């Protein structure tokens, strides 16, 4: 994942540059552009974008799930509790997951 601030380029310019560089996807919003590519293309895409737009805000290998699981209220509460315990452990450096919690369920759990 290669991240540029939104001020680095317009969404159209970033998309065009990413396509030319060989990236897989670009997601742009008001704050930033996130460019993703296959791991084997990462360095070539990063170098091409850096030559066109300057140094990125961040550029790193980022593992993202290809599928995600939608959780109901009971399972979401259990998973969030587990993640809190793992985050509190000094032995755990990173926690990765492939779940999605609907907004309505998150609001119930936050109340």
C-alpha positions in Angstrom: 0.0 0.0 0.0 1.3 3.4 -1.0 -0.3 6.4 0.6 -0.3 10.0 -0.6 -2.0 13.0 1.0 -5.0 14.2 -1.1 -3.1 17.4 -1.8 -0.4 15.5 -3.8 -2.7 15.2 -6.8 -6.3 15.0 -7.9 -8.1 11.7 -7.8 -8.0 11.4 -11.6 -4.3 12.2 -11.8 -3.5 9.7 -9.1 -5.6 7.0 -10.8 -3.9 7.7 -14.1 -0.4 7.6 -12.6 -1.2 4.4 -10.7 -2.6 2.7 -13.8 0.5 3.6 -15.8 2.7 2.4 -12.9 1.0 -1.0 -12.9 -1.0 -0.7 -9.6 -4.1 -2.8 -9.0 -6.3 -0.2 -7.3 -6.6 3.4 -6.1 -9.0 4.6 -3.3 -9.2 8.3 -3.0 -11.1 10.4 -0.4 -10.8 13.9 1.0 -7.8 13.0 3.1 -5.6 10.7 1.1 -5.0 8.4 -1.9 -4.3 4.7 -1.2 -2.6 2.8 -4.0 -2.5 -1.0 -3.8 -0.5 -3.4 -6.0 0.6 -7.0 -6.1 3.5 -7.6 -3.7 5.8 -8.4 -6.7 5.0 -5.0 -8.3 5.3 -2.9 -5.1 8.7 -1.5 -5.7 8.2 -0.6 -9.3 4.8 1.1 -8.6 6.3 3.0 -5.6 9.3 4.2 -7.7 7.1 5.3 -10.6 4.6 7.2 -8.4 7.5 8.8 -6.5 9.0 10.0 -9.7 5.7 11.6 -10.7 4.2 12.8 -7.4 7.2 13.0 -5.0 7.8 10.9 -1.9 4.7 9.1 -0.5 3.4 9.7 3.0 3.9 6.0 3.6 4.8 2.9 1.5 4.7 -0.5 3.0 3.7 -4.1 2.5 0.2 -4.4 3.9 -1.7 -7.7 4.2 -5.4 -7.4 3.5 -7.9 -10.2 3.6 -9.5 -11.4 0.3 -12.7 -12.3 2.1 -14.3 -10.9 5.3 -16.9 -12.2 7.7 -19.9 -10.1 8.9 -20.4 -10.5 12.6 -23.7 -10.4 14.5 -23.9 -8.6 17.9 -22.9 -11.6 20.1 -19.9 -12.6 18.0 -18.8 -9.0 17.5 -18.8 -8.5 21.3 -16.6 -11.6 21.7 -14.2 -10.7 19.0 -13.8 -7.1 20.2 -13.2 -8.4 23.7 -10.5 -10.8 22.4 -8.8 -8.0 20.4 -8.8 -5.7 23.5 -7.0 -8.5 25.5 -4.5 -9.1 22.7 -3.8 -5.3 22.4 -3.1 -5.1 26.1 -0.5 -7.9 25.9 3.1 -6.7 25.7 3.9 -9.8 23.7 1.6 -9.0 20.8 2.9 -6.5 18.3 0.1 -6.5 15.7 -3.4 -7.9 15.4 -5.0 -8.7 12.0 -8.5 -9.8 11.4 -11.0 -10.3 8.5 -14.3 -9.3 10.1 -16.9 -6.6 9.3 -19.2 -5.2 12.0 -22.3 -3.5 10.6 -22.8 0.1 11.9 -26.1 -0.8 13.7 -24.3 -3.5 15.7 -21.4 -1.2 16.5 -23.8 1.4 17.8 -25.5 -1.2 20.1 -22.1 -2.3 21.4 -20.9 1.3 21.9 -24.0 2.3 24.0 
